[in-house]
């Protein structure tokens, strides 16, 4: 059983295997923070101004991020299909310069 399956995720949230592993490697307090952030964004994951999504650009165009500034955590997701509200989490990681974004490019 994966770590993320222990949480009651909204029906429109899924994880790639590597992102599920990312979630399981967080400490318990970080998991709670990430869970709450994803649940909030899942209520309207599309781009602003109406939604919570923050679009990425360049090689990650079509993807969105959730920034947990106080914790240095970034969550990158895509909408599948692109015009839906179905979030597919690609990576959860510490910002560490551009490392999380570089790893997201590798995973896609």
N, C-alpha and C positions, 0 to 999 in steps of 0.2 A: 504494500500500500504506500503510495507516495505521500510525502509530507503535506503537499497542497490539498490532497483529497480529504484531509482531516478537518478542513475548513468548509463552511457552507458558502461556496462561491455562487454568484449570480449565474443564471443559465447562459448568459451571453459571454462568459469568460472561459477561455481555455489556455493551456500552456503547451509550448513545445517541450519535449523531454528535458532539454538542457535548462530551460527556465524553471521547470519544476524542481530540478536539482538545485538551482540557484536559491530558490525559496527555502528548500530544506536545509541549506547551509547557513541561513541566517540564524542569529540567536533568537530566542523566544520573543524578546521585546521588539526586535526588528520585524519579525514575522507579523506581529499584531499591527504595527504601524503600516507595513506594506499591504496587509490584508485590508485595512480600513481605507487606504488610499485607492486601491483597485476597486473596491466596492463603490466608493464615491464616484470615481470616474466612469465606472460601468453604467451608472444611471444615465449618462449622456456622454459617450466617449468620442463623439465627433468633434471637429475643430471648433474653436471659439468663433464667434462671440456667444453662440448659444450653448455650446458644449464645453467640456473640460479638456479636450485634446489639444496638445501643443505640437503642431506639425514639425517634423524634421525636414531637412533639405539635403541636397547633394545626393550621395549614394544611398541615403536613407529616406529619400523622398517617398511619400506614401505611408510612412511610419509615424508614430506619435510617441511622445515621452510624458512621463509623470516624474516631476522633480520633487524629491523630498529634501529640500535644501538644508534643513537643520540637521539631517542625518547623513547627507552626502550620498544618498541612494538615488539611482535612476532606474526607471522601469520603461522599457521600450516595447511597444505593441503595434499591431496592425489590425485593421478592420477587415474581416473576411466574411463575405465578399466586401470590396472596398466601400460600397455605399450602404453597408449594414451597420448595426450596432454591436456586432459580434467581435469581441476583443480576443486576439490571439497573442498572448504574452511571449515575447522572444527572449528577453533577458532582464534580469534583476541584478543590479550590481552597484558597487561603490563607484563613484564618479572617477576618481584617480586619473585626473587629466582627461584624456579622450579614450581611455581604455575600454569603458563600457560601450562606447559607440563603435570602436574598432572591432570588438568582439561581436557586436550585433551584425556588422557587415559580414563577418565570417559565417555566422549562423544562418544568414539568409542566402 
